[in-house]
Amino acid sequence: MLFNFAFTEGKYNGSNLSVLGRNGVLSEVREMPVVGGSGLLRFARGYAQARTQERDVNTGDAVVEYNVYVFHY
């Protein structure tokens, strides 16, 4: 799974974090690495933990909580 967190307000407005990794959706907590970023988060490293809060098996919709821990320069 590859996705970007885009910041649209505050100090990090215009910056992004890129996360790439396996998202085993049946696991309670999934950990994926932060592989980079842009703007003020250029060269960012860290990890994201994903937890599914709600899931609708009929529609496939889900609410997922992401906690992201980042080091940047």
Predicted model as a PDB file, atoms N, CA, C, CB and O in Angstrom, pLDDT in the B-factor column:
MODEL        1                                                                  
ATOM      1  N   MET A   1       0.852  -1.162   0.000  1.00 90.00           N  
ATOM      2  CA  MET A   1       0.000   0.000   0.000  1.00 90.00           C  
ATOM      3  C   MET A   1       0.901   1.228   0.000  1.00 90.00           C  
ATOM      4  CB  MET A   1      -0.971  -0.004   1.219  1.00 90.00           C  
ATOM      5  O   MET A   1       1.879   1.290   0.744  1.00 90.00           O  
ATOM      6  N   LEU A   2       0.571   2.183  -0.821  1.00 93.00           N  
ATOM      7  CA  LEU A   2       1.285   3.463  -0.872  1.00 93.00           C  
ATOM      8  C   LEU A   2       0.273   4.574  -0.686  1.00 93.00           C  
ATOM      9  CB  LEU A   2       2.064   3.637  -2.219  1.00 93.00           C  
ATOM     10  O   LEU A   2      -0.758   4.598  -1.357  1.00 93.00           O  
ATOM     11  N   PHE A   3       0.559   5.491   0.218  1.00 92.00           N  
ATOM     12  CA  PHE A   3      -0.302   6.652   0.358  1.00 92.00           C  
ATOM     13  C   PHE A   3       0.497   7.829   0.893  1.00 92.00           C  
ATOM     14  CB  PHE A   3      -1.490   6.342   1.279  1.00 92.00           C  
ATOM     15  O   PHE A   3       1.573   7.669   1.470  1.00 92.00           O  
ATOM     16  N   ASN A   4      -0.059   9.010   0.687  1.00 95.00           N  
ATOM     17  CA  ASN A   4       0.567  10.246   1.131  1.00 95.00           C  
ATOM     18  C   ASN A   4      -0.371  10.975   2.083  1.00 95.00           C  
ATOM     19  CB  ASN A   4       0.933  11.145  -0.074  1.00 95.00           C  
ATOM     20  O   ASN A   4      -1.574  11.065   1.841  1.00 95.00           O  
ATOM     21  N   PHE A   5       0.192  11.488   3.160  1.00 94.00           N  
ATOM     22  CA  PHE A   5      -0.537  12.389   4.044  1.00 94.00           C  
ATOM     23  C   PHE A   5      -0.176  13.802   3.610  1.00 94.00           C  
ATOM     24  CB  PHE A   5      -0.191  12.136   5.571  1.00 94.00           C  
ATOM     25  O   PHE A   5       0.996  14.177   3.646  1.00 94.00           O  
ATOM     26  N   ALA A   6      -1.151  14.579   3.207  1.00 96.00           N  
ATOM     27  CA  ALA A   6      -0.925  15.955   2.764  1.00 96.00           C  
ATOM     28  C   ALA A   6      -1.371  16.920   3.860  1.00 96.00           C  
ATOM     29  CB  ALA A   6      -1.684  16.245   1.434  1.00 96.00           C  
ATOM     30  O   ALA A   6      -2.489  16.824   4.366  1.00 96.00           O  
ATOM     31  N   PHE A   7      -0.496  17.841   4.218  1.00 96.00           N  
ATOM     32  CA  PHE A   7      -0.799  18.843   5.238  1.00 96.00           C  
ATOM     33  C   PHE A   7      -1.298  20.105   4.557  1.00 96.00           C  
ATOM     34  CB  PHE A   7       0.445  19.147   6.117  1.00 96.00           C  
ATOM     35  O   PHE A   7      -0.670  20.600   3.621  1.00 96.00           O  
ATOM     36  N   THR A   8      -2.427  20.627   5.024  1.00 97.00           N  
ATOM     37  CA  THR A   8      -3.048  21.776   4.364  1.00 97.00           C  
ATOM     38  C   THR A   8      -3.185  23.000   5.267  1.00 97.00           C  
ATOM     39  CB  THR A   8      -4.401  21.387   3.853  1.00 97.00           C  
ATOM     40  O   THR A   8      -3.724  24.024   4.847  1.00 97.00           O  
ATOM     41  N   GLU A   9      -2.699  22.899   6.505  1.00 97.00           N  
ATOM     42  CA  GLU A   9      -2.777  24.026   7.427  1.00 97.00           C  
ATOM     43  C   GLU A   9      -1.567  24.036   8.338  1.00 97.00           C  
ATOM     44  CB  GLU A   9      -4.069  23.968   8.253  1.00 97.00           C  
ATOM     45  O   GLU A   9      -0.851  23.041   8.448  1.00 97.00           O  
ATOM     46  N   GLY A  10      -1.345  25.159   8.987  1.00 96.00           N  
ATOM     47  CA  GLY A  10      -0.316  25.256  10.014  1.00 96.00           C  
ATOM     48  C   GLY A  10       1.102  25.251   9.481  1.00 96.00           C  
ATOM     49  O   GLY A  10       1.342  25.510   8.302  1.00 96.00           O  
ATOM     50  N   LYS A  11       2.035  24.953  10.369  1.00 95.00           N  
ATOM     51  CA  LYS A  11       3.460  25.001  10.064  1.00 95.00           C  
ATOM     52  C   LYS A  11       3.838  24.124   8.873  1.00 95.00           C  
ATOM     53  CB  LYS A  11       4.254  24.581  11.274  1.00 95.00           C  
ATOM     54  O   LYS A  11       4.718  24.498   8.097  1.00 95.00           O  
ATOM     55  N   TYR A  12       3.191  22.962   8.708  1.00 95.00           N  
ATOM     56  CA  TYR A  12       3.551  22.003   7.663  1.00 95.00           C  
ATOM     57  C   TYR A  12       2.681  22.119   6.413  1.00 95.00           C  
ATOM     58  CB  TYR A  12       3.458  20.603   8.207  1.00 95.00           C  
ATOM     59  O   TYR A  12       2.680  21.214   5.579  1.00 95.00           O  
ATOM     60  N   ASN A  13       1.942  23.217   6.274  1.00 97.00           N  
ATOM     61  CA  ASN A  13       1.094  23.437   5.108  1.00 97.00           C  
ATOM     62  C   ASN A  13       1.911  23.274   3.820  1.00 97.00           C  
ATOM     63  CB  ASN A  13       0.445  24.841   5.166  1.00 97.00           C  
ATOM     64  O   ASN A  13       2.963  23.894   3.667  1.00 97.00           O  
ATOM     65  N   GLY A  14       1.427  22.449   2.908  1.00 97.00           N  
ATOM     66  CA  GLY A  14       2.109  22.209   1.643  1.00 97.00           C  
ATOM     67  C   GLY A  14       3.098  21.058   1.683  1.00 97.00           C  
ATOM     68  O   GLY A  14       3.648  20.687   0.646  1.00 97.00           O  
ATOM     69  N   SER A  15       3.336  20.487   2.852  1.00 97.00           N  
ATOM     70  CA  SER A  15       4.254  19.355   2.986  1.00 97.00           C  
ATOM     71  C   SER A  15       3.479  18.041   2.920  1.00 97.00           C  
ATOM     72  CB  SER A  15       5.048  19.448   4.311  1.00 97.00           C  
ATOM     73  O   SER A  15       2.267  18.015   3.133  1.00 97.00           O  
ATOM     74  N   ASN A  16       4.193  16.947   2.622  1.00 96.00           N  
ATOM     75  CA  ASN A  16       3.593  15.619   2.537  1.00 96.00           C  
ATOM     76  C   ASN A  16       4.468  14.592   3.226  1.00 96.00           C  
ATOM     77  CB  ASN A  16       3.364  15.222   1.081  1.00 96.00           C  
ATOM     78  O   ASN A  16       5.681  14.767   3.334  1.00 96.00           O  
ATOM     79  N   LEU A  17       3.844  13.511   3.696  1.00 96.00           N  
ATOM     80  CA  LEU A  17       4.548  12.324   4.177  1.00 96.00           C  
ATOM     81  C   LEU A  17       4.154  11.157   3.292  1.00 96.00           C  
ATOM     82  CB  LEU A  17       4.222  12.027   5.682  1.00 96.00           C  
ATOM     83  O   LEU A  17       2.978  11.000   2.961  1.00 96.00           O  
ATOM     84  N   SER A  18       5.124  10.334   2.902  1.00 97.00           N  
ATOM     85  CA  SER A  18       4.858   9.159   2.070  1.00 97.00           C  
ATOM     86  C   SER A  18       5.042   7.891   2.888  1.00 97.00           C  
ATOM     87  CB  SER A  18       5.783   9.141   0.833  1.00 97.00           C  
ATOM     88  O   SER A  18       6.066   7.706   3.546  1.00 97.00           O  
ATOM     89  N   VAL A  19       4.036   7.018   2.841  1.00 96.00           N  
ATOM     90  CA  VAL A  19       4.051   5.760   3.579  1.00 96.00           C  
ATOM     91  C   VAL A  19       3.915   4.626   2.562  1.00 96.00           C  
ATOM     92  CB  VAL A  19       2.899   5.708   4.658  1.00 96.00           C  
ATOM     93  O   VAL A  19       3.073   4.683   1.666  1.00 96.00           O  
ATOM     94  N   LEU A  20       4.752   3.598   2.711  1.00 95.00           N  
ATOM     95  CA  LEU A  20       4.744   2.469   1.785  1.00 95.00           C  
ATOM     96  C   LEU A  20       4.936   1.194   2.584  1.00 95.00           C  
ATOM     97  CB  LEU A  20       5.850   2.617   0.694  1.00 95.00           C  
ATOM     98  O   LEU A  20       5.900   1.083   3.341  1.00 95.00           O  
ATOM     99  N   GLY A  21       4.041   0.231   2.434  1.00 93.00           N  
ATOM    100  CA  GLY A  21       4.203  -1.032   3.146  1.00 93.00           C  
ATOM    101  C   GLY A  21       2.984  -1.912   3.022  1.00 93.00           C  
ATOM    102  O   GLY A  21       1.973  -1.528   2.433  1.00 93.00           O  
ATOM    103  N   ARG A  22       3.095  -3.102   3.587  1.00 92.00           N  
ATOM    104  CA  ARG A  22       1.999  -4.066   3.571  1.00 92.00           C  
ATOM    105  C   ARG A  22       0.963  -3.668   4.608  1.00 92.00           C  
ATOM    106  CB  ARG A  22       2.516  -5.501   3.838  1.00 92.00           C  
ATOM    107  O   ARG A  22       1.294  -3.346   5.749  1.00 92.00           O  
ATOM    108  N   ASN A  23      -0.302  -3.697   4.188  1.00 88.00           N  
ATOM    109  CA  ASN A  23      -1.402  -3.360   5.077  1.00 88.00           C  
ATOM    110  C   ASN A  23      -2.287  -4.591   5.234  1.00 88.00           C  
ATOM    111  CB  ASN A  23      -2.217  -2.144   4.532  1.00 88.00           C  
ATOM    112  O   ASN A  23      -3.299  -4.733   4.547  1.00 88.00           O  
ATOM    113  N   GLY A  24      -1.897  -5.476   6.141  1.00 87.00           N  
ATOM    114  CA  GLY A  24      -2.680  -6.689   6.398  1.00 87.00           C  
ATOM    115  C   GLY A  24      -3.942  -6.328   7.161  1.00 87.00           C  
ATOM    116  O   GLY A  24      -3.932  -6.297   8.392  1.00 87.00           O  
ATOM    117  N   VAL A  25      -5.023  -6.057   6.453  1.00 81.00           N  
ATOM    118  CA  VAL A  25      -6.224  -5.466   7.050  1.00 81.00           C  
ATOM    119  C   VAL A  25      -6.885  -6.322   8.129  1.00 81.00           C  
ATOM    120  CB  VAL A  25      -7.217  -5.193   5.980  1.00 81.00           C  
ATOM    121  O   VAL A  25      -7.686  -5.812   8.912  1.00 81.00           O  
ATOM    122  N   LEU A  26      -6.564  -7.602   8.180  1.00 84.00           N  
ATOM    123  CA  LEU A  26      -7.153  -8.447   9.213  1.00 84.00           C  
ATOM    124  C   LEU A  26      -6.368  -8.411  10.521  1.00 84.00           C  
ATOM    125  CB  LEU A  26      -7.247  -9.868   8.718  1.00 84.00           C  
ATOM    126  O   LEU A  26      -6.833  -8.943  11.529  1.00 84.00           O  
ATOM    127  N   SER A  27      -5.187  -7.792  10.523  1.00 90.00           N  
ATOM    128  CA  SER A  27      -4.402  -7.646  11.751  1.00 90.00           C  
ATOM    129  C   SER A  27      -4.955  -6.496  12.574  1.00 90.00           C  
ATOM    130  CB  SER A  27      -2.904  -7.413  11.431  1.00 90.00           C  
ATOM    131  O   SER A  27      -5.439  -5.508  12.021  1.00 90.00           O  
ATOM    132  N   GLU A  28      -4.884  -6.619  13.891  1.00 92.00           N  
ATOM    133  CA  GLU A  28      -5.410  -5.563  14.762  1.00 92.00           C  
ATOM    134  C   GLU A  28      -4.636  -4.263  14.586  1.00 92.00           C  
ATOM    135  CB  GLU A  28      -5.358  -6.006  16.226  1.00 92.00           C  
ATOM    136  O   GLU A  28      -5.238  -3.197  14.454  1.00 92.00           O  
ATOM    137  N   VAL A  29      -3.304  -4.341  14.582  1.00 95.00           N  
ATOM    138  CA  VAL A  29      -2.448  -3.172  14.373  1.00 95.00           C  
ATOM    139  C   VAL A  29      -1.493  -3.491  13.237  1.00 95.00           C  
ATOM    140  CB  VAL A  29      -1.665  -2.785  15.678  1.00 95.00           C  
ATOM    141  O   VAL A  29      -0.829  -4.528  13.242  1.00 95.00           O  
ATOM    142  N   ARG A  30      -1.427  -2.583  12.254  1.00 95.00           N  
ATOM    143  CA  ARG A  30      -0.512  -2.745  11.134  1.00 95.00           C  
ATOM    144  C   ARG A  30       0.539  -1.648  11.197  1.00 95.00           C  
ATOM    145  CB  ARG A  30      -1.271  -2.710   9.780  1.00 95.00           C  
ATOM    146  O   ARG A  30       0.223  -0.491  11.477  1.00 95.00           O  
ATOM    147  N   GLU A  31       1.792  -2.014  10.935  1.00 96.00           N  
ATOM    148  CA  GLU A  31       2.879  -1.036  10.957  1.00 96.00           C  
ATOM    149  C   GLU A  31       3.475  -0.930   9.564  1.00 96.00           C  
ATOM    150  CB  GLU A  31       3.968  -1.428  11.995  1.00 96.00           C  
ATOM    151  O   GLU A  31       3.804  -1.933   8.932  1.00 96.00           O  
ATOM    152  N   MET A  32       3.608   0.320   9.095  1.00 96.00           N  
ATOM    153  CA  MET A  32       4.149   0.583   7.768  1.00 96.00           C  
ATOM    154  C   MET A  32       5.188   1.691   7.872  1.00 96.00           C  
ATOM    155  CB  MET A  32       3.022   0.970   6.769  1.00 96.00           C  
ATOM    156  O   MET A  32       5.018   2.617   8.665  1.00 96.00           O  
ATOM    157  N   PRO A  33       6.260   1.617   7.090  1.00 97.00           N  
ATOM    158  CA  PRO A  33       7.311   2.627   7.193  1.00 97.00           C  
ATOM    159  C   PRO A  33       6.957   3.930   6.481  1.00 97.00           C  
ATOM    160  CB  PRO A  33       8.596   2.080   6.629  1.00 97.00           C  
ATOM    161  O   PRO A  33       6.305   3.929   5.436  1.00 97.00           O  
ATOM    162  N   VAL A  34       7.405   5.049   7.073  1.00 97.00           N  
ATOM    163  CA  VAL A  34       7.404   6.345   6.390  1.00 97.00           C  
ATOM    164  C   VAL A  34       8.680   6.366   5.566  1.00 97.00           C  
ATOM    165  CB  VAL A  34       7.328   7.579   7.412  1.00 97.00           C  
ATOM    166  O   VAL A  34       9.774   6.261   6.120  1.00 97.00           O  
ATOM    167  N   VAL A  35       8.556   6.499   4.249  1.00 96.00           N  
ATOM    168  CA  VAL A  35       9.713   6.390   3.364  1.00 96.00           C  
ATOM    169  C   VAL A  35      10.208   7.730   2.840  1.00 96.00           C  
ATOM    170  CB  VAL A  35       9.378   5.506   2.211  1.00 96.00           C  
ATOM    171  O   VAL A  35      11.192   7.775   2.101  1.00 96.00           O  
ATOM    172  N   GLY A  36       9.551   8.812   3.204  1.00 95.00           N  
ATOM    173  CA  GLY A  36      10.014  10.126   2.752  1.00 95.00           C  
ATOM    174  C   GLY A  36       8.947  11.170   2.929  1.00 95.00           C  
ATOM    175  O   GLY A  36       7.905  10.928   3.539  1.00 95.00           O  
ATOM    176  N   GLY A  37       9.220  12.328   2.391  1.00 95.00           N  
ATOM    177  CA  GLY A  37       8.285  13.430   2.481  1.00 95.00           C  
ATOM    178  C   GLY A  37       8.710  14.548   1.561  1.00 95.00           C  
ATOM    179  O   GLY A  37       9.679  14.425   0.811  1.00 95.00           O  
ATOM    180  N   SER A  38       7.975  15.638   1.628  1.00 96.00           N  
ATOM    181  CA  SER A  38       8.308  16.808   0.821  1.00 96.00           C  
ATOM    182  C   SER A  38       8.130  18.056   1.669  1.00 96.00           C  
ATOM    183  CB  SER A  38       7.428  16.879  -0.459  1.00 96.00           C  
ATOM    184  O   SER A  38       7.592  17.998   2.775  1.00 96.00           O  
ATOM    185  N   GLY A  39       8.583  19.174   1.145  1.00 96.00           N  
ATOM    186  CA  GLY A  39       8.480  20.435   1.871  1.00 96.00           C  
ATOM    187  C   GLY A  39       9.294  20.387   3.146  1.00 96.00           C  
ATOM    188  O   GLY A  39      10.450  19.964   3.122  1.00 96.00           O  
ATOM    189  N   LEU A  40       8.720  20.808   4.255  1.00 95.00           N  
ATOM    190  CA  LEU A  40       9.424  20.788   5.542  1.00 95.00           C  
ATOM    191  C   LEU A  40       9.689  19.369   6.036  1.00 95.00           C  
ATOM    192  CB  LEU A  40       8.622  21.547   6.586  1.00 95.00           C  
ATOM    193  O   LEU A  40      10.472  19.176   6.965  1.00 95.00           O  
ATOM    194  N   LEU A  41       9.051  18.382   5.431  1.00 95.00           N  
ATOM    195  CA  LEU A  41       9.221  16.993   5.843  1.00 95.00           C  
ATOM    196  C   LEU A  41      10.128  16.210   4.888  1.00 95.00           C  
ATOM    197  CB  LEU A  41       7.865  16.315   5.936  1.00 95.00           C  
ATOM    198  O   LEU A  41      10.131  14.979   4.891  1.00 95.00           O  
ATOM    199  N   ARG A  42      10.891  16.933   4.081  1.00 94.00           N  
ATOM    200  CA  ARG A  42      11.843  16.277   3.171  1.00 94.00           C  
ATOM    201  C   ARG A  42      12.790  15.401   3.971  1.00 94.00           C  
ATOM    202  CB  ARG A  42      12.642  17.324   2.345  1.00 94.00           C  
ATOM    203  O   ARG A  42      13.243  15.797   5.045  1.00 94.00           O  
ATOM    204  N   PHE A  43      13.096  14.210   3.460  1.00 93.00           N  
ATOM    205  CA  PHE A  43      13.962  13.214   4.109  1.00 93.00           C  
ATOM    206  C   PHE A  43      13.358  12.634   5.389  1.00 93.00           C  
ATOM    207  CB  PHE A  43      15.305  13.835   4.428  1.00 93.00           C  
ATOM    208  O   PHE A  43      14.087  12.094   6.221  1.00 93.00           O  
ATOM    209  N   ALA A  44      12.049  12.738   5.559  1.00 95.00           N  
ATOM    210  CA  ALA A  44      11.396  12.197   6.758  1.00 95.00           C  
ATOM    211  C   ALA A  44      11.543  10.681   6.813  1.00 95.00           C  
ATOM    212  CB  ALA A  44       9.905  12.585   6.787  1.00 95.00           C  
ATOM    213  O   ALA A  44      11.540  10.006   5.784  1.00 95.00           O  
ATOM    214  N   ARG A  45      11.670  10.165   8.018  1.00 96.00           N  
ATOM    215  CA  ARG A  45      11.714   8.725   8.268  1.00 96.00           C  
ATOM    216  C   ARG A  45      10.872   8.440   9.505  1.00 96.00           C  
ATOM    217  CB  ARG A  45      13.190   8.216   8.456  1.00 96.00           C  
ATOM    218  O   ARG A  45      10.743   9.291  10.385  1.00 96.00           O  
ATOM    219  N   GLY A  46      10.302   7.244   9.568  1.00 97.00           N  
ATOM    220  CA  GLY A  46       9.508   6.873  10.731  1.00 97.00           C  
ATOM    221  C   GLY A  46       8.598   5.710  10.401  1.00 97.00           C  
ATOM    222  O   GLY A  46       8.906   4.883   9.542  1.00 97.00           O  
ATOM    223  N   TYR A  47       7.475   5.658  11.093  1.00 97.00           N  
ATOM    224  CA  TYR A  47       6.521   4.576  10.848  1.00 97.00           C  
ATOM    225  C   TYR A  47       5.110   5.036  11.173  1.00 97.00           C  
ATOM    226  CB  TYR A  47       6.881   3.331  11.678  1.00 97.00           C  
ATOM    227  O   TYR A  47       4.896   5.984  11.929  1.00 97.00           O  
ATOM    228  N   ALA A  48       4.161   4.337  10.579  1.00 96.00           N  
ATOM    229  CA  ALA A  48       2.740   4.597  10.824  1.00 96.00           C  
ATOM    230  C   ALA A  48       2.115   3.316  11.357  1.00 96.00           C  
ATOM    231  CB  ALA A  48       2.006   5.086   9.519  1.00 96.00           C  
ATOM    232  O   ALA A  48       2.401   2.222  10.869  1.00 96.00           O  
ATOM    233  N   GLN A  49       1.265   3.463  12.358  1.00 96.00           N  
ATOM    234  CA  GLN A  49       0.498   2.339  12.873  1.00 96.00           C  
ATOM    235  C   GLN A  49      -0.965   2.572  12.523  1.00 96.00           C  
ATOM    236  CB  GLN A  49       0.694   2.171  14.416  1.00 96.00           C  
ATOM    237  O   GLN A  49      -1.522   3.630  12.814  1.00 96.00           O  
ATOM    238  N   ALA A  50      -1.579   1.581  11.900  1.00 95.00           N  
ATOM    239  CA  ALA A  50      -2.979   1.667  11.491  1.00 95.00           C  
ATOM    240  C   ALA A  50      -3.815   0.716  12.332  1.00 95.00           C  
ATOM    241  CB  ALA A  50      -3.138   1.344   9.987  1.00 95.00           C  
ATOM    242  O   ALA A  50      -3.429  -0.429  12.566  1.00 95.00           O  
ATOM    243  N   ARG A  51      -4.970   1.206  12.786  1.00 95.00           N  
ATOM    244  CA  ARG A  51      -5.928   0.394  13.535  1.00 95.00           C  
ATOM    245  C   ARG A  51      -7.312   0.634  12.949  1.00 95.00           C  
ATOM    246  CB  ARG A  51      -5.897   0.734  15.067  1.00 95.00           C  
ATOM    247  O   ARG A  51      -7.747   1.779  12.829  1.00 95.00           O  
ATOM    248  N   THR A  52      -8.000  -0.432  12.586  1.00 93.00           N  
ATOM    249  CA  THR A  52      -9.362  -0.293  12.075  1.00 93.00           C  
ATOM    250  C   THR A  52     -10.297  -0.089  13.254  1.00 93.00           C  
ATOM    251  CB  THR A  52      -9.787  -1.538  11.234  1.00 93.00           C  
ATOM    252  O   THR A  52     -10.343  -0.910  14.170  1.00 93.00           O  
ATOM    253  N   GLN A  53     -11.043   1.012  13.227  1.00 94.00           N  
ATOM    254  CA  GLN A  53     -11.985   1.344  14.294  1.00 94.00           C  
ATOM    255  C   GLN A  53     -13.371   0.780  14.000  1.00 94.00           C  
ATOM    256  CB  GLN A  53     -12.065   2.860  14.480  1.00 94.00           C  
ATOM    257  O   GLN A  53     -14.050   0.279  14.896  1.00 94.00           O  
ATOM    258  N   GLU A  54     -13.786   0.866  12.733  1.00 93.00           N  
ATOM    259  CA  GLU A  54     -15.093   0.360  12.321  1.00 93.00           C  
ATOM    260  C   GLU A  54     -14.962  -0.245  10.935  1.00 93.00           C  
ATOM    261  CB  GLU A  54     -16.170   1.488  12.337  1.00 93.00           C  
ATOM    262  O   GLU A  54     -14.150   0.203  10.125  1.00 93.00           O  
ATOM    263  N   ARG A  55     -15.773  -1.276  10.664  1.00 90.00           N  
ATOM    264  CA  ARG A  55     -15.752  -1.894   9.340  1.00 90.00           C  
ATOM    265  C   ARG A  55     -17.167  -2.334   8.997  1.00 90.00           C  
ATOM    266  CB  ARG A  55     -14.758  -3.103   9.290  1.00 90.00           C  
ATOM    267  O   ARG A  55     -17.855  -2.934   9.823  1.00 90.00           O  
ATOM    268  N   ASP A  56     -17.600  -2.033   7.776  1.00 92.00           N  
ATOM    269  CA  ASP A  56     -18.902  -2.481   7.275  1.00 92.00           C  
ATOM    270  C   ASP A  56     -18.639  -3.566   6.241  1.00 92.00           C  
ATOM    271  CB  ASP A  56     -19.738  -1.286   6.657  1.00 92.00           C  
ATOM    272  O   ASP A  56     -18.181  -3.274   5.136  1.00 92.00           O  
ATOM    273  N   VAL A  57     -18.922  -4.810   6.591  1.00 90.00           N  
ATOM    274  CA  VAL A  57     -18.626  -5.931   5.690  1.00 90.00           C  
ATOM    275  C   VAL A  57     -19.521  -5.922   4.448  1.00 90.00           C  
ATOM    276  CB  VAL A  57     -18.790  -7.256   6.432  1.00 90.00           C  
ATOM    277  O   VAL A  57     -19.173  -6.530   3.436  1.00 90.00           O  
ATOM    278  N   ASN A  58     -20.660  -5.246   4.513  1.00 95.00           N  
ATOM    279  CA  ASN A  58     -21.566  -5.188   3.360  1.00 95.00           C  
ATOM    280  C   ASN A  58     -21.071  -4.235   2.281  1.00 95.00           C  
ATOM    281  CB  ASN A  58     -22.953  -4.768   3.809  1.00 95.00           C  
ATOM    282  O   ASN A  58     -21.190  -4.522   1.090  1.00 95.00           O  
ATOM    283  N   THR A  59     -20.517  -3.101   2.697  1.00 95.00           N  
ATOM    284  CA  THR A  59     -20.071  -2.091   1.722  1.00 95.00           C  
ATOM    285  C   THR A  59     -18.558  -2.099   1.516  1.00 95.00           C  
ATOM    286  CB  THR A  59     -20.511  -0.707   2.172  1.00 95.00           C  
ATOM    287  O   THR A  59     -18.066  -1.590   0.508  1.00 95.00           O  
ATOM    288  N   GLY A  60     -17.814  -2.678   2.472  1.00 87.00           N  
ATOM    289  CA  GLY A  60     -16.351  -2.640   2.395  1.00 87.00           C  
ATOM    290  C   GLY A  60     -15.761  -1.365   2.959  1.00 87.00           C  
ATOM    291  O   GLY A  60     -14.543  -1.187   2.944  1.00 87.00           O  
ATOM    292  N   ASP A  61     -16.615  -0.466   3.461  1.00 93.00           N  
ATOM    293  CA  ASP A  61     -16.142   0.787   4.046  1.00 93.00           C  
ATOM    294  C   ASP A  61     -15.516   0.528   5.412  1.00 93.00           C  
ATOM    295  CB  ASP A  61     -17.297   1.802   4.168  1.00 93.00           C  
ATOM    296  O   ASP A  61     -15.903  -0.400   6.122  1.00 93.00           O  
ATOM    297  N   ALA A  62     -14.542   1.365   5.767  1.00 91.00           N  
ATOM    298  CA  ALA A  62     -13.899   1.228   7.074  1.00 91.00           C  
ATOM    299  C   ALA A  62     -13.440   2.595   7.559  1.00 91.00           C  
ATOM    300  CB  ALA A  62     -12.701   0.244   7.005  1.00 91.00           C  
ATOM    301  O   ALA A  62     -13.153   3.491   6.765  1.00 91.00           O  
ATOM    302  N   VAL A  63     -13.377   2.736   8.879  1.00 94.00           N  
ATOM    303  CA  VAL A  63     -12.782   3.898   9.527  1.00 94.00           C  
ATOM    304  C   VAL A  63     -11.474   3.421  10.140  1.00 94.00           C  
ATOM    305  CB  VAL A  63     -13.746   4.534  10.614  1.00 94.00           C  
ATOM    306  O   VAL A  63     -11.466   2.519  10.978  1.00 94.00           O  
ATOM    307  N   VAL A  64     -10.364   4.031   9.718  1.00 93.00           N  
ATOM    308  CA  VAL A  64      -9.045   3.593  10.151  1.00 93.00           C  
ATOM    309  C   VAL A  64      -8.340   4.743  10.859  1.00 93.00           C  
ATOM    310  CB  VAL A  64      -8.206   3.087   8.951  1.00 93.00           C  
ATOM    311  O   VAL A  64      -8.306   5.866  10.355  1.00 93.00           O  
ATOM    312  N   GLU A  65      -7.778   4.456  12.027  1.00 95.00           N  
ATOM    313  CA  GLU A  65      -6.990   5.427  12.790  1.00 95.00           C  
ATOM    314  C   GLU A  65      -5.515   5.209  12.448  1.00 95.00           C  
ATOM    315  CB  GLU A  65      -7.243   5.283  14.342  1.00 95.00           C  
ATOM    316  O   GLU A  65      -5.025   4.080  12.488  1.00 95.00           O  
ATOM    317  N   TYR A  66      -4.810   6.293  12.112  1.00 95.00           N  
ATOM    318  CA  TYR A  66      -3.374   6.224  11.832  1.00 95.00           C  
ATOM    319  C   TYR A  66      -2.629   7.044  12.876  1.00 95.00           C  
ATOM    320  CB  TYR A  66      -3.053   6.737  10.392  1.00 95.00           C  
ATOM    321  O   TYR A  66      -2.932   8.220  13.076  1.00 95.00           O  
ATOM    322  N   ASN A  67      -1.658   6.432  13.540  1.00 96.00           N  
ATOM    323  CA  ASN A  67      -0.719   7.139  14.411  1.00 96.00           C  
ATOM    324  C   ASN A  67       0.617   7.107  13.691  1.00 96.00           C  
ATOM    325  CB  ASN A  67      -0.629   6.486  15.863  1.00 96.00           C  
ATOM    326  O   ASN A  67       1.135   6.036  13.373  1.00 96.00           O  
ATOM    327  N   VAL A  68       1.181   8.298  13.432  1.00 95.00           N  
ATOM    328  CA  VAL A  68       2.396   8.403  12.634  1.00 95.00           C  
ATOM    329  C   VAL A  68       3.489   9.028  13.477  1.00 95.00           C  
ATOM    330  CB  VAL A  68       2.153   9.230  11.348  1.00 95.00           C  
ATOM    331  O   VAL A  68       3.295  10.073  14.098  1.00 95.00           O  
ATOM    332  N   TYR A  69       4.655   8.365  13.493  1.00 96.00           N  
ATOM    333  CA  TYR A  69       5.819   8.817  14.245  1.00 96.00           C  
ATOM    334  C   TYR A  69       6.924   9.138  13.248  1.00 96.00           C  
ATOM    335  CB  TYR A  69       6.285   7.739  15.285  1.00 96.00           C  
ATOM    336  O   TYR A  69       7.330   8.275  12.469  1.00 96.00           O  
ATOM    337  N   VAL A  70       7.416  10.388  13.269  1.00 96.00           N  
ATOM    338  CA  VAL A  70       8.310  10.861  12.216  1.00 96.00           C  
ATOM    339  C   VAL A  70       9.514  11.595  12.793  1.00 96.00           C  
ATOM    340  CB  VAL A  70       7.557  11.771  11.256  1.00 96.00           C  
ATOM    341  O   VAL A  70       9.397  12.377  13.736  1.00 96.00           O  
ATOM    342  N   PHE A  71      10.676  11.321  12.199  1.00 93.00           N  
ATOM    343  CA  PHE A  71      11.874  12.123  12.400  1.00 93.00           C  
ATOM    344  C   PHE A  71      12.111  12.893  11.106  1.00 93.00           C  
ATOM    345  CB  PHE A  71      13.121  11.232  12.787  1.00 93.00           C  
ATOM    346  O   PHE A  71      12.032  12.324  10.018  1.00 93.00           O  
ATOM    347  N   HIS A  72      12.398  14.178  11.226  1.00 86.00           N  
ATOM    348  CA  HIS A  72      12.719  14.947  10.013  1.00 86.00           C  
ATOM    349  C   HIS A  72      13.766  15.989  10.382  1.00 86.00           C  
ATOM    350  CB  HIS A  72      11.434  15.628   9.399  1.00 86.00           C  
ATOM    351  O   HIS A  72      14.003  16.281  11.554  1.00 86.00           O  
ATOM    352  N   TYR A  73      14.379  16.536   9.344  1.00 79.00           N  
ATOM    353  CA  TYR A  73      15.480  17.487   9.555  1.00 79.00           C  
ATOM    354  C   TYR A  73      15.031  18.899   9.388  1.00 79.00           C  
ATOM    355  CB  TYR A  73      16.614  17.212   8.611  1.00 79.00           C  
ATOM    356  O   TYR A  73      15.832  19.823   9.531  1.00 79.00           O  
TER     357      TYR A  73                                                      
ENDMDL                                                                          
END                                                                             
